[in-house]
Amino acid sequence: MSSLPPPTQPPRALDPALLAQLERVAVTVAREAASLVLQQRPARLDPRAKTSATDVVTVMDTRSEEAIRRRLRELRPEDALLGEEGGASIGSTGITWVVDPIDGTTNYLYDLPLYAVSVAAAVGSPPALGWRPVAGAVVAAAWDVCWSAHLGGGARRQGPGGVPVAAVHVGGGSELGQALVATGFGYRPERRAVQAQVLTRVLPQVRDIRRLGSAAVDLCLVADGRMDAYFETGLNPWDLAAGWLVVTEAGGVVLGPDEPGENEAKLTVAGNPVLAALLGDLLAH
């Protein structure tokens, strides 16, 4: 595994003022979409299968992505877009918006509060090698909590009811045996079988495991010091783009594969530098 920090310097065209502006756009768009999926959740969601019978998309995933696309066209009309539900467009600025309209759709389907909207601006073309998020926001809709960051600007959280923005930082733990670790599982039965085997190896070596159902929220909780570390295989760019940046701007690291390609076997590990390295070593053996 290799460390995947964002660039130490923003691309020449992305000055600090622009990066801060991109964060504000991400927050605005993610908050609006989160309000949509929370307040307009219908009694029937009409789920349909995607990669497997248990991997579903709802009508609100589609509506949320459409709303995000429309808003980004208004605010950043020359940028490209990559969305989980097939929303893609070509831009001319070198910036691509990578969006997950509902991260944690199964939770949303069951009306469980652990789901989020993730919106990130990236340079490069996900999932090609070298793409990097430079601004982003994750809004946990039912919690009314927003985490956001831009490259070189640190990471922050705003709580419900207009609670003032507060800087966030990863926890300082250094013992894997005392770490609360989050993870997630894929939807294909063969992948789940492998993940179950990995879990039997990890669980005895850590304080405990949490499976919340949203990679974006998991990453932000690591950034916020409320989870010590996180690992999962098979993440797509829209699953991790905004959360990845929030973690690294909060003083953490995200470890991942060296090459782009199919996501089936890719492993992502996040945490402070010490715990991420220890967990990565454990998972590699």
LONU-706518 format. One line per 3 residues: for each residue x, y, z of C-alpha. Coordinates in steps of 0.001 Angstrom, whole numbers, plus 500000, padded with zeros to 6 digits. Layout:
BEGIN
X:Y:Z  ...
This chain:
BEGIN
500000:500000:500000  501094:503550:499398  500215:506841:501034
497784:508969:499088  498145:512515:500434  496940:515393:498307
499638:517466:496579  501771:519573:498904  501095:522535:496632
497886:523205:494698  498100:523222:490907  499181:526597:489559
495656:527511:488445  494176:526733:491869  495228:529563:494161
494154:529597:497828  491224:531920:497158  489861:529579:494480
490325:526543:496715  488364:528253:499489  485668:529148:496970
485465:525523:495811  484960:524435:499416  482126:526922:499813
480507:525593:496639  480863:522020:497904  479244:522933:501230
476381:524799:499552  475603:522045:497074  475976:519192:499582
473749:520943:502130  471033:521601:499561  471074:517974:498378
471081:516705:501971  468015:518819:502709  466322:517376:499635
466903:513725:500555  465933:514315:504189  462824:516436:503747
461411:514930:500559  461935:511256:501338  458823:509551:499930
456940:506719:501567  457976:504485:498658  461560:504675:497448
461199:502178:494562  464677:500658:494906  466231:498813:491989
469294:496574:491933  472670:497739:490624  475696:495431:490942
473801:492792:492936  470380:492179:494434  471519:493813:497698
473167:496847:496057  470311:499231:495361  469637:502708:494047
466499:504646:494959  464513:507349:493246  466014:509817:495724
469590:508895:494732  468649:509913:491214  466811:513080:492266
469695:514124:494512  472274:513676:491767  470114:515605:489304
469790:518471:491804  473560:518480:492413  474240:518526:488683
471866:521448:488099  473347:523470:490961  476929:522882:489869
476010:523984:486348  474824:527271:487865  477818:527802:490140
480677:526188:488149  479414:525730:484577  482811:525005:482999
483805:522189:485368  483388:518455:484699  481250:516122:486806
481417:512460:487794  478441:511086:489714  477745:507656:491164
474427:507292:489380  475793:507907:485915  475839:511686:485843
478967:512656:483894  479955:515706:481900  483126:517071:480341
484628:520378:481462  487343:522780:480380  488862:523917:483705
490716:520772:484806  488375:520467:487793  485998:517510:488134
483216:517394:490706  483002:513895:492173  479645:513373:493852
477799:510704:495793  474148:511784:496011  473415:509412:498907
476317:507559:500477  474739:504858:502607  471730:504120:500418
470853:500939:502320  470640:502942:505546  468482:505495:503736
466254:502728:502394  465638:501486:505950  465262:505035:507321
468396:504726:509438  470149:508077:510051  473658:507102:508902
473775:508385:505335  475342:511426:503723  475785:513520:500607
479397:513818:499435  480558:516532:497020  484220:517064:496105
486226:519052:493573  489184:517110:492180  492046:517663:489790
492855:514869:487377  490271:512474:485970  489003:509883:488457
489731:506999:488587  492916:507546:486556  496204:507501:488434
497095:510850:489999  493656:512371:490565  493336:514240:493851
490504:515973:495728  491220:519641:496448  487968:520746:498111
484949:518941:499432  482092:518545:501860  480229:515653:503452
476816:516372:504978  475249:513762:507254  471687:514776:506452
469791:513296:509404  472414:514608:511852  472607:518047:510175
476397:517867:510444  478755:519096:507717  482455:518292:507438
484455:520192:504840  487990:521043:503770  490089:522540:501033
493684:521807:500173  496026:523559:502605  493136:525057:504588
492546:522444:507287  489315:520564:507976  486253:521709:509860
482841:520644:511109  479605:522539:511564  477045:520917:513797
473254:521095:513807  471292:524260:514366  474001:526594:513138
476577:525482:515714  479766:527448:514949  482330:525871:512679
485074:524045:514589  488414:522730:513370  488766:518952:513467
491823:516777:513891  492468:513051:513869  492978:511329:517214
496410:510781:518646  496266:507091:519560  499252:504923:518731
498216:501450:519938  496219:499333:517540  494863:497289:520428
493183:500436:521790  491782:501580:518454  488106:501782:517527
488113:500842:513848  485378:501368:511254  484904:499226:508184
482398:498427:505471  481403:495481:503316  480781:495087:499619
477608:493774:498049  478892:490839:496026  478789:487556:497993
482303:486529:496941  483763:489819:498172  481875:489564:501448
483316:486107:502039  486856:487487:501752  486009:490499:503931
484627:488197:506618  487933:486324:506701  489847:489588:507016
487576:490691:509845  488368:487583:511894  492034:488551:511666
491539:492220:512548  488946:492007:515336  491190:490308:517936
493861:492981:517355  491763:496122:517961  489518:497588:520652
486385:497038:518570  484889:497278:515083  482084:499525:513887
480173:499079:510621  478079:502223:510090  477217:501861:506417
478620:505079:504918  482248:505338:503832  482017:509133:503653
480790:509364:507254  483385:506817:508424  486204:508893:506949
484891:512107:508485  484557:510476:511901  488220:509458:511640
489086:513062:510763  487011:514221:513738  488774:511919:516199
485590:509937:516864  486936:506854:515099  490574:505909:515340
490947:504245:511951  489018:502893:508989  489523:500286:506286
487471:498985:503377  487983:497317:500015  486317:498299:496775
485700:502013:497287  484921:504125:494240  486071:507743:493743
482669:509139:494770  482723:507098:497998  485947:508600:499269
486803:511846:497456  485503:514389:499986  486197:512244:503054
489748:511544:501878  490500:515264:501780  488847:515889:505159
491073:513183:506706  494315:514477:505227  493506:518092:506085
492752:516936:509643  496283:515594:510005  495607:512007:508964
496682:509855:506061  494819:507729:503558  496605:504646:502298
495584:502927:499107  496605:501022:496014  499308:502201:493655
497450:501664:490397  494027:502596:489022  491683:499995:487611
488992:497702:488899  488003:498413:492492  487109:494877:493571
490318:494207:495516  491431:497752:496301  492010:498462:499967
491712:501901:501571  493028:502564:505092  492683:505862:506977
493789:507140:510360  496554:509091:511996  499950:508224:510464
500882:505710:513177  497606:503792:513346  497104:503808:509587
500525:502243:509110  499919:499627:511806  496507:498716:510421
497854:498637:506881  500604:496230:507956  498077:493984:509697
495843:493895:506644  498771:493146:504339  499584:489860:506085
